[in-house]
């Protein structure tokens, strides 16, 4: 049962990362910022609830940090 929750959580976060990527490619800065905030909130919720393994959390957090770094100059 635990793995099922982890897979769903990873899938949700991956979908949000995909949304960020698409918005960045299309230069939709506001939408990319919104998607990054949603991904950050979902990742934090998964960490707090224990839905993700520590290894998976660290990988996803690193990807989120990469998007955050790429979007440093973007302002809402």
C-alpha angles and dihedrals in degrees: 000000000000093000090052092058091047092051092050092048092049091048091051093049092045089053090053091049088051089052090051091049094049092048092049091050091051092044093242095149099174092050091046090052091050093049091049091052091050091049091049092051093047092048091050091048091051091050093050094047094045094237092135129057113242091248092053092045092053092050093049092044090053090053091048090050089052091054090046090053092048090051098047094117094049117105127187 
